[in-house]
């Protein structure tokens, strides 16, 4: 009996938390699949974008030479692409590297971010300035969660 009550309370709590999350995000009319950072660190969540597959190479081409990260979606897309690039080169984010490997990673990083017309410092600054919105975006988008989990899973196997 206690187990049923506990499970019921847990489910109610989770539903309440999700409801608060969705109501705390302010919708802006920026167009479908665009996510804009609001002044209060909330983001625009487009429900129709959930559960769809993303062509990461097409997203990479769309962001080519953007010169500035304008919204949370663009940042998260670049983040997934960066981690995929590291994974493809078999660099585990949790690994320790020789000085030679560190130099190679820095060269890869410079080349990668140059493709988008940004610097790694600009990328890091955006991440630091918008951490809460980025977390909300990832938590509300299963496609991004799955991409990051699959990369993290590959990294942990190395």
N, C-alpha and C positions, 0 to 999 in steps of 0.2 A: 504494500500500500504506500509506504514511504517512497519507494522507487518510482511509482506512478506519479505521485505528487511532485517529486523532484523533476522528473522528465517534463511534466506539464508546465511547471514553473520555468524550466530552462527554455522550452519552446516559446513560451509567452515572452520571456526576456529577449530572446533572439528576434522575434517578430517586432517587438517594440523598438529594439535597437535599429533594425533595418528601416522601420518606418521613420524614425528620427533622422537617419542618414539621408533618406530620400527627400524628406521635407526640408532639411537644412541646406540642400543644394538648390541654388537659385537658377532657374531656367532663363537663358538669354536667347534672343532670336538671332543666332549667328549662323544658322543653317545646319542641316543634318550632318552628323559626324564631326562637328567642331566642338571643342571644349575650351571655354574661356575661363580664365581665372577671375573670380570676382574679388572685390576689395576685401571681403571678409574671409578669404581663402577657400570659399566654396567653389564648386565647379558646375558647369552645365553638363548634365548627364542625359544623353539621348538613349532612351530605352531600346529603340529599334537596333542599336548597334551591338547589343549584347548577344552573345552566342553565335556570332558570325565568324567566319574565317577571314583572316587578313593575309593578303598577298604582300609579304614583307619586302620583296624586291620592288614591287610597284610603289609601295609606300616610300621606299628609299629614293626612288626616282622622283617622286612628287616633291620630296624635301630637298632635292639636290640644289645647292647654292642658295638656300633660303636666307642666309646671312644673319638671321636673328631668330631665336626661339620665341614664337609669338603666343603659344598656348600650351597647356598641359599635355594635350594629346600629342602634339609634335614632339615635346620633350620625351614622353614615354615611348613613342615610336623610335626615336633616336636611341634611347636607353636600351630597348630590346635589340635593335640592330647592332649596337656596340657590343652588347654581351654575346650576341650570335657571332660577331666577328672574332671576339676573343676565343669563343668556344671552337670556332672553325679552325683557328690557329693552334688549338689545344693548350690555351693558357687558362688555368684554373684561377679564378679570382682569389681563392683562399690559399694558393700556393706560395711558396717562397722561391725567389728566383736569383740566379747569379747576376752579376753586374751586366754581363753581356745580354742576358735575357731581358733585363730591365730596360736596356737601351733599345732593344728590338720592340718592346711593348710601347715605349715612348714614341718611336718612329711610326708604329702602327697607329697609335692614338692621334698623332699629328696628321697623318695621311687621312685617317677616317673622318676626323672633324673638319678638315679642309674641304672634303667633298661637299659638306653642308654649308660651307662658308662661315663657320664659327670656330672658335678656339675651345680647347678643353677647359680653359679657365671660365669662359662664358657659360659652358655647359654646367660646370660645377657650381658657379654662382647662381644660375637659375635653379638648380637642385636645392641649394641651401635656402634660397629665398622663398621657395614654393613647396617645401616638403609636405605640408599637410594636404595641399591640393593634389599633389602627385600620389600620395598614399590613398586618398579618396578615389582618384581616378582608377588606380590599379585595382582597388577593392571592388569597384563597381563595374569592372570590365573583365569578364571571365577569359576573353581571348588573350588579353595582356597577362593575366595571372598564369594561364596555361603556358604561354610562351616563356615567361620567366621561370616557372617551375621546371619546365622541360630542360631549359638551359642549366638551371641550378642542379637538376638531377644528373645531367651529363658531367657537370663539373665535379660533383661529389664522387663520381665513379672513377675519376682519373687519379 
